[in-house]
Amino acid sequence: MPTFLHGKGTKVLLDEFDLSGYFNSVDMAQTIDTAETTTFSASSKSYIKGLEDGTISLAGLYSQDTDGSDEELSAILGAATTPIITVAFNAGTIGNRCVVAKAHETNYSISNPVGDVSSVTADFNASSDATANLLRSITTGVMLTAGGSIAFGSLGNLSEVDNGASSANGATALLHVTANTISGGATTIKVQHSADNVSWADLVTFSAVTASTVVAEQKVVTGTINRYVRATASTAGSSGAITYNIGFARF
């Protein structure tokens, strides 16, 4: 029997913010250009593959909260730094699917109907990573985190995700630290990989997360990614807790 998902489990992570509580619809589309190569004497048209493209559209409720939907969507429209987005399907379980993207916000709209709740929509156009020339506009991956708050003394290795085999073309990892009350020192968050689920090596090391700050960061790595991957974190802090999410996608 097929396994289907209900949309209510979706999580929307935009930079260092978990905006899931403001949205009720997410639409994602991937397209690819084709160039016609049909010549004389052909009996049917022929094409070659062109450039990939991807869009993400968010719809939900208007809120004037600090770090709410209006504040954040307004702030990133035309921003010099391109936002990073992770949309997790059936969030809360390590290994469940997600899509990750670096995407420019191209439209932000507010609707205020007289007989209904105020709402917002936002459109994003995904952009590849020109420096690595690897990242697709929108890439399907897996969540390496469950997204819950973790106390400073309980940080460590999270459950591994088994890809079934190694891959050869690199990967990207998107980190969203959405809450952080750890004090007394910085927190280091990594992605590790393993060929046998026994011996582990660091694959991605994110910038140190200073005490009581929320951040977002994307890393792109090249080469072989071993069969197993996991998230791990440690801290020099002495109190508090941190909530972090990692979407990981192989190329």
Secondary structure, 3 states (H helix, E strand, C coil): CCCCCCHHHCEEEECCEECHHHEEEEEEEEEEEEEECCCCCCCCCCEEEEEEEEEEEEEEECCCCCCCHHHHHHHHCCCCCCCEEEEECCCCCCCCEEEEEEEEEEEEEEECCCCCCCEEEEEEEECCCCCCCCCCCCEEEEECCCCCEEEHHHCCECCCEECCCCECCCEEEEEEEEEECCECCCEEEEEEEECCCCCCEEEEECCCECCCCCCEEEEEECCCECCEEEEEEEECCCECEEEEEEEEEEC
